[in-house]
Amino acid sequence: MWRPLALDIHADNFTAWLWGDRGTPYVMPAKAKRHWTAPLGKDVLILDVDTRPLEQMRSKGRVQSDFRALFEDDQLTPRFAGMLNHYIYARIHGYDYKFIHASELADRHQTWVKVPAIKEALLKYKFVVFADADALFNQPDVPLEWMLNYWNVHPKTLVAMAEDPNSPTNQDPKGWVLWNTGFIVAQQGERTQELFRQWDDCPAGRQFPDCKRWAHDWAHEQAAFGHHLRYAWNKTDDLRAIACMDANGAHHCGDRKCLGIYVSHHWGKKDEPIQDLWRLVTRAVTRYARQDRPDLIFKAFINPIRPPPNWAFYDEMLRFDEA
């Protein structure tokens, strides 16, 4: 449904649509150096990682052999809705997608699992884009390449993350607003490997003694990065902060500077990904109607996702690794 609407990588601007607004214009800065001018394709991995039982993610109680339950409103889980959004986004733009069902961690909170998973994936992929299950690509037509140029992500940039809402509770002791690890863009390289090695080792307290507390204290790996890693890796192009408006928060967020225009993150309403998934379908149909393209609407509805009555499609989607 969204593929015919995909934005050209070389476009100078696009209009981002939220729920009920008239569109927010995004204009590539005139002085922007566009480093990413060709489709990255399979050099990009869209990654989901989780340690929770698969049955909890698949549906709300149906036996797992009944695949159709995943697509029924009363059975679809918010977690699966988010992962389905990530998978669809990867398919639209030709990126790879992978779900890693990881073993539970014994010495730290489970959210830490994303750090070694991203590090390992970077051995194969130029870019690894990790998103929490409650974070959704809100503009499915906009390719990652366009946003990398817009965010000024250089070939030497190691990691990019969205800022949290700027409030005292989201600041480190020096008043620097924390970055949210619910959306991470990491670029392949030896220095990136070293950054992630230090990050994964942080709770051991060897390099950063005060980091031990973040093994279990909130906000876990996010706090470890914000309090320690970003100070150690502070060269101009090492790290890139993404505006909260672009890739954190959501339309229901109290901070109107954090609407999650490109990536919405529903840390305040964990059930919202289901509604977001349906809204994205509605928005695509509306855009076709405005363009007077009933043929595309018809094509979308006679060729919906129709998985077979088994788990083949699900396994293709997740292609999960037991780690």
N, C-alpha and C positions, 0 to 999 in steps of 0.2 A: 504493500500500500504506500509506503513512504519512499521507496526507491526512486520513482519518477520525479519526486519533489526534491531530491538531493541537491544541495547547494554546490555550485562549481567552486573548486579550491581557489580559483583565481578571482572570485567575485570581490568587488570592492565593499559590498555591504550586504546585509540581510535584515529582515524584520523578524524579531523573536516574539512569539505569541505566548502570552500567559492566559489564565482563565478569566475571560470577561473583559480584557483590556483591548486597546486598539493597536497594540503592537509596539514593541520597543526596538528602535533602529540601532543596529550595530554597524559601525563604519570602521573599516580598517584604517588606522592612522596613516596619513600621507607619507610620513617618514619611516613607516614600518619596513624593516628588512624581512622579506618573506623567505625564510629559510626552507620551508617545506612547500615546494611547488609541484610535486608529483605525488600521485597516490601512494601511500605507504603500504597499503594492502596487508599482506600476511606478515609484514614486519611489525605489525601492531597486534598485541594480545589484549583483549578485554577479559579481565580476570575476576572470578568470584572465588572466595575461600570461606569455608565454614567447618566447624567441628561438630555441629549439632546433628542429631539423627536425621537421616534422609527422609524418613517417614513424616517427620514434623514439617519438613519443607514442601513435601509434595502435595498433600491435601489434608483436609480437616477430618479425616476419619474413614474415608472409603478404603477398601482394600487396594493395594498399590497396583494390582493387575488391571484395575478399571482406570485407564488413562484419561477417559473423558472427564473424570472428576476434577482434573487440574484446571479445566476451562469453564467450570460452572461457578457462578458467583458465590454460591453458598459453600463451596468446597475449596476454592482457590485461596491459598495463603498469601499474606502480604510479602513474605520472603520469596516465594516462587514468582510472584508478580514482578518483583524487582529484578530477579535474575532473568526472567523472560524478557524484560525490557532491555537488559544488557545484551542478551543473545540477539534480539531483533536488531539492535543498533549495530552490532558487529556484522550481521548479515547484510544490512543495507549498504555498508561501505566496504565490504570485502575484507574485514579484519578477522583474525582468528578469535575464537572464544574458548575458554576453558573454565570448568568448575573443579576446584580441588577440595575433595572431602578429606580433611586432615584429621589426624589423631589428636585427641585432647592433650593439652599441655599440663604437665604436672607441677611446674614450678612458677607459673605465672597465669594471669588472666587470659582467657581464650582469645580475646581480641588481638593479642600479640601474634597470633598465627599468620597474619597477613605479611609480617615483615620477612621471615625466611621464605615464604612462598613467592613473594615478589622478587627477592634476591635470586632464587633459583630460576625463575622464569626469564630473568634478564640475561641468562646465559645463552638463550635462544632467540629472543626477540629484541628488536631495536627499542621499541617502546612497550612498556607494560602499563596498562590503565586499570587500576583497581578501583572498585566501587562497592561500598556496603550494600547489603540487600535492600535497605530503605533509601538508597540514593538512585535516582532515575535520570536517564538522558532525556531532558525536557524538550530539546529541539532535535528530534531524530534525523532531520534532513541536513543538519550541519556537520560536516566531517571534522574529525579531530585535527586534521592538518590545518584547517582554517583557524581553529581556536588556538593551536600552537603558535601560529603567526600573530594572532591578535594578542596573545598573552606574552609575546616576545620570548618564547622559549627558544634558546639558541642551541646549536649542536653541542655546546659545552655544558648546558644546563643539566644537572643531575636529576633533580626532583622538582616537581611543581605541586602545590597543594592550595586549597582554598582557605582563606582566613575564616575564623569563627566570628560571630557577631561581637562587635567591640563593646564589651561590658567588663566591669571589674572582675567578675567571676571567670571570664575567659582570657585573662591576662596573666603573664608570668610575673614574678616579683619585681621585674624591671619595667613593667607596664607595657610590654610588647604583647599584642594580641596573639593568642595561640592559633596554630594552623590545624585544620581538621583532617584527620586521616581517613575519613569516610570517602574521600576521592583523592587518589594519588596518581600522578603521571610520572613515571620513572623512565629514564633513558639509559640504554646500555652503555657500559664502559667500566674500565678498571676502577676508577675513582668511585663510581656508583656502587660497585661491589663492596668497596671498603666502607663506604658510608653505611650500607645496610648491614655489614658485618658488625660495625660498632653499635649500630642501633639494636640489633638482635642481642648483642652481648651487654647492653647497657644495664639491665637489672642485676647483672653479676657484680657490678660496682668496681670493676677493675680499672676502667678508664675514668668513669664518672661515679665516685663513691656515693654521692647523694641520689643516684639513680635507682638504688635498690628498692626504694619505696614504691616506684611505679610498676613493679612486678604485679602488684595487686591493687594499689590505690588508684582511684579514678584520676585522670583519664588514661591510665595505662601507657600504651605505646605512644599515644598522642602527646601526653604530658612529657614523656621521656624525650621525644623529638623536640618539643617546644622549649623545654628547660635546659637541654644539654646539646643535642646534635646540631641544631641550627646555629648555635654559637660557635661550635667547633668547625662547621663548614659554612663559612661566611664570605667566600670570594664572590665577586660581583655576579658571576653567571652560574655559581654552584646551585643555588636554590631560587625558585621563583614563587612568590606569593600571588595567588589568584584572588581577585576581588570576591568577597562574600556574595555580592550581588550575582556574580556569574555562576558560582559552583557550590553554593551552600545555602541552607535555609530553604524556604518554600513560600508559596502564595499565602499560607496560613500563618507564617512566621510574624511575630510581633514587631520585629525589626524590619522596617521597609527598605533597608539597605541590604537585606539578605533574602532575596526572593528566589534564588536558585534558578536563574533564567536559563542557563545551559544545562546545569546538573542540579536537580532539586534533591534536597536531603531532608527526609522527614523524621528527624530525631524527636520532634514534638508530637507527631501523630503516626505511630508505627503501622496503623492499618491503611494509611493513605496511599501506598503504592498501588493497591488494587484499583482505587478510583482514578489514579493518575493514568494507569494503563488504559482504562476505558476512555478517558478524556482524550488521550492521544489519538485513538481511533476516530473519535468524533471530530477532532480538529482536522485530521487529514481529509475526511469526507467533506467538511465545510470548505476547505481550501480548493478541493476539486470542483465543488459547486460554484464557488466564486469565479473560478477560471472557466466555467461553462464546459466542464469535461465530464459529462455523464458516462462516457465510455470507460473512463478510469474507475469511476465509482462502481459501475457494473462489473468490471474486471476484478476489482478487489473483493466484491461480495460473492462472485461465483467461484473464486479461487482463494477461499480463506485457508487458514492453517487447519488442515484436517488430518491429524495424526492417526496412524493405524491403531487398532484396539490392542496394542501391546506397548512395550517400553522402548521400542527401537528409536522412535523419534526423540524421546526424552534422553536416551543415552547418547544420541547424536548431538543433541543440544548441549548436554553437560560434559560429555567426554571426560568424565571426572577421573582424577588420579587418586588413588588411596595413598596418602602421604603420612 
